[in-house]
Amino acid sequence: MAGCRRAIESAFEQAKQEAGLDGYEVRSWAGWHRHVTLALPAHAFLEALRAEAAPPPPKRGRGGASPS
């Protein structure tokens, strides 16, 4: 569980920068809830697009050994 912390913190940092997760002023619970409800799916959509555009991982040779 402790190993996941860095990945989670990184994801929240990206969401703050790319999807505006930190760009709200809390005035009410409903406003905060709406903002987060829109910002997190927007970040998930951006991550899906990024994963789709990434090149496939390199293929390994026979026996699972990496080619040298």
N, C-alpha and C positions, 0 to 999 in steps of 0.2 A: 504494500500500500504506500509506503514511504517513497518508493521509486516513481510513483505516478505524480508526485507533487510538482516536479519540475515541468512536466508536460502540461499539467492543468494550469499552472501559473503562466506558462508561455501562451497557452490558448487564450486566457483572459487578457493578457497584455496585447495580443493581436486583435482581439475583439474591441478593446478600448481604442486602439489606433485606427483600425480599418472600418469598424461598424458603428463607431460613436457610442460605445457602451458607457463611457464616462462623461458624455456630453449632456447630462440632464441636471436639472436643479430640482431637488426633492421638495415638492410643495404638498403632495398628497400621495397616499399609498396607491391610489388608482393610476395617477400619472406615472409614477415610477414603474408600476406593473406593466402598463402599456408600452413604455419605452423599452424595457428589458425584453418584453414579449416580441417586439419587432427587431431589436438589435441582435439578439442571439440567433434567430433563424437567418437573418441577413449574413451573419458571420458564417454560419453553417453552409449557406449557399456559396459564399466566396471560397470556402475551403473545398467544397465539392468541385467547383470549377478549377481550382488550383490542382487538385488531385487528378482530374481528367486531363489537364494540359501537361502534366509531368511526363517525362519520357519513361518508358517501361524499364524496370531494373535489368541490368545486364544478365545474360544467360550464363550459367556455369557449365563447365565441361562435364564429361562423364564421371560418375562416382562422387559428385558433389564437390570435387576439388576445384578451387579457383584456378583459371588459366594463368600460366606464368610466362 
